Amino acid sequence: MKHTIEVNGIKLYAHHGCLPEEEAIGGHYIVDVAITTDFTEAMQNDYLNKTVDYVDVNRIVSREMAIRSKLIEHVGYRIVQALKSEVSGIDSLKVKVTKLTPPINGDVNDVAIIIEG
């Protein structure tokens, strides 16, 4: 059986970007994670160790977002790789990294990348 666990709206402040100002000042980001897994045993028996722990997902995302990248594509890739290697039971996942108010010479709320794997 397939089930989905989502950890949405992980709010972080990080220093990603190509501009020197982005490295120095930083900006606000939101990360959403959707994990396809089978948590049948967890839902039947109420065992945390038989499902994906949201705390682990948040910890991994926060850790990877703290490592500077020029591109949100790169940090998104690192998050996907870390989740796949550190969290068991993942069949597939989707990670969305949103950069709020990017400095792109226009009135833009946000830009985002989505990686599915």
Protein Blocks (a to p, Z undefined) as FASTA:
>chain_A
ZZddddehiacdddedjbfklmmnopaddddddddddfklmmmnopaklcccfklmmmmm
mmmmmpccfblklmmmmmmmmmmmmpghiabdcdddddehiaehpacfbdcddddZZ
